[in-house]
Amino acid sequence: MVLQVRNRFEFKDFEGINDYLASLLQRMSGRINGFIGRAVRNPSDRDDVRQEACKKIFEDAEKFLECTSEDHMINLIMRIVRFACINHHRNNGRGIKVVHSIKLLETILVPEQDIDQEAAVEAVCKAMQLLHPYDRVVLRLRYFERLKRSEMAQVLDVSESRVKNLLRRALGRLRTLLATFW
């Protein structure tokens, strides 16, 4: 099925790529499960993310026809897994009704403000909905999923210093939005 000619994979038919992807996913299962395990805390959500990633991989099988090596395929698979994790956090971020971490409120609120906690939770929920999806993901990973910066860097595929900047920017934008509610 798979021939290596001039450092390029060539598949005789579309079914050939699906078979090859299935065997590659089976060999990469430990790596994929480890990544999803670090990115998603809830075990039932991990299964959902894994299924979404596999579904997306096979839906986008045509993209793999352009790959020049197995490493290229692996990178593409891991990118799809990463996006599945991020989409999971984005989708769950839309339905937030309760702030799971008081630390987020303490980080955002100015100590001199005398605000009812229920009103603050309501305001944070509304403000989170208005944030850019990427900012929402960053805040959700840090304050709701309670990931460390190093874990966030792996999920988002950026450096730890970039995570620090993203957090600072997202918190600043959230503070600005919250100022409109009070």
C-alpha positions in Angstrom: 0.0 0.0 0.0 2.6 2.5 1.0 5.6 3.2 -1.2 8.4 5.6 -0.4 9.6 7.3 -3.6 11.9 10.3 -3.5 11.2 10.8 0.3 7.4 11.1 -0.4 4.5 8.8 0.5 2.4 7.7 -2.3 -0.9 5.9 -1.8 -2.6 4.0 -4.6 -6.1 4.9 -3.4 -7.9 6.8 -0.7 -8.5 3.7 1.3 -4.8 3.1 1.5 -4.4 6.4 3.4 -7.2 5.4 5.8 -5.5 2.1 6.6 -2.2 3.8 7.1 -3.7 6.4 9.4 -5.4 3.7 11.5 -2.1 1.9 12.0 -0.3 5.2 12.7 -3.0 6.2 15.3 -2.7 2.8 16.9 1.1 3.2 17.3 0.7 6.8 18.6 -2.1 6.0 21.0 0.1 6.4 24.1 1.4 9.8 23.0 -2.1 11.0 22.1 -3.7 9.7 25.3 -0.9 11.3 27.3 -1.4 14.7 25.6 -5.2 14.6 26.1 -4.7 13.4 29.7 -2.6 16.5 30.5 -5.0 18.8 28.7 -8.4 17.5 29.8 -9.0 16.7 33.5 -12.4 14.9 33.3 -12.0 11.3 32.2 -15.3 11.2 30.3 -14.3 14.4 28.5 -11.0 12.8 27.5 -12.9 10.0 25.6 -15.0 12.6 23.9 -11.9 14.7 22.8 -10.2 11.5 21.6 -13.2 10.5 19.5 -13.5 14.1 18.1 -9.8 14.1 17.2 -10.0 10.7 15.5 -13.1 11.7 13.6 -11.4 14.9 12.4 -8.3 13.0 11.4 -10.3 10.7 9.2 -12.5 13.5 7.8 -9.3 15.4 6.8 -7.5 12.3 5.4 -7.0 14.2 2.1 -4.5 16.5 3.9 -2.4 13.5 4.7 -1.9 12.7 1.0 0.3 15.8 0.8 2.6 14.7 3.7 6.2 14.0 2.7 7.2 11.8 5.6 5.8 10.0 8.6 7.1 12.7 10.9 5.0 15.2 8.9 1.9 13.0 9.4 2.6 12.7 13.1 2.9 16.5 13.4 -0.4 17.0 11.6 -2.1 14.4 13.8 -0.8 16.1 17.0 -2.0 19.5 15.6 -5.5 18.0 15.1 -5.4 16.5 18.7 -4.3 19.9 20.1 -7.1 21.7 18.3 -9.6 19.1 19.6 -8.5 19.9 23.1 -8.7 23.6 22.6 -12.2 23.3 21.0 -13.2 21.2 24.0 -12.2 24.0 26.3 -13.8 26.7 24.1 -17.1 24.9 23.9 -17.2 24.2 27.7 -16.2 27.9 28.3 -19.4 29.1 26.7 -21.7 27.4 29.2 -20.0 28.6 32.3 -22.5 29.6 35.0 -20.5 29.3 38.1 -16.9 30.4 38.7 -15.0 27.3 39.8 -12.1 29.2 41.2 -12.3 32.1 43.6 -8.7 32.8 42.7 -9.9 34.1 39.3 -12.2 36.6 41.1 -9.4 37.6 43.5 -7.1 38.1 40.5 -9.6 40.3 38.7 -11.3 42.3 41.4 -9.7 45.3 43.0 -9.5 44.7 46.8 -11.2 48.1 47.6 -14.3 47.1 45.6 -17.2 46.1 47.8 -19.1 43.8 45.5 -21.6 41.0 46.2 -20.0 37.7 45.2 -23.0 36.5 43.3 -23.0 39.7 41.2 -19.3 39.2 40.6 -19.8 35.7 39.4 -22.6 36.9 37.1 -20.4 39.7 35.8 -17.4 37.3 35.2 -19.7 34.9 33.3 -21.0 37.7 31.1 -17.5 39.1 30.5 -16.1 35.6 29.7 -18.7 35.3 26.9 -17.6 38.6 25.4 -13.9 37.7 25.4 -12.1 36.5 22.3 -12.3 32.7 22.2 -8.5 32.3 22.6 -8.5 34.5 25.7 -11.4 32.4 27.1 -9.4 29.2 26.5 -6.3 30.6 28.2 -8.3 31.7 31.3 -10.3 28.5 31.3 -7.1 26.4 31.2 -5.5 28.4 34.0 -8.3 29.1 36.4 -11.0 26.4 35.7 -8.9 23.4 34.7 -6.1 24.6 37.1 -3.3 23.7 34.7 0.2 25.0 35.4 1.9 27.2 32.9 4.1 24.4 31.6 1.0 22.2 31.0 -0.8 25.2 29.3 2.3 25.6 27.1 2.0 22.0 25.9 -1.7 22.3 25.2 -1.4 25.6 23.4 1.9 24.6 21.7 3.6 27.8 22.8 6.4 28.6 25.2 5.9 29.2 28.9 6.8 32.9 28.5 4.1 33.2 25.8 1.6 31.6 28.2 2.5 34.2 30.8 1.9 37.0 28.3 -1.3 35.5 27.1 -2.6 35.2 30.7 -1.7 38.8 31.4 -3.4 40.0 28.2 -6.5 37.9 28.8 -6.8 39.1 32.4 -6.4 42.7 31.3 -9.1 42.3 28.8 -11.3 40.7 31.3 -10.8 43.5 33.8 -11.6 46.0 31.1 -14.9 44.2 30.3 -15.7 43.9 34.0 -15.3 47.7 34.4 -18.3 48.1 32.1 -20.5 46.0 34.4 -19.7 48.1 37.5 
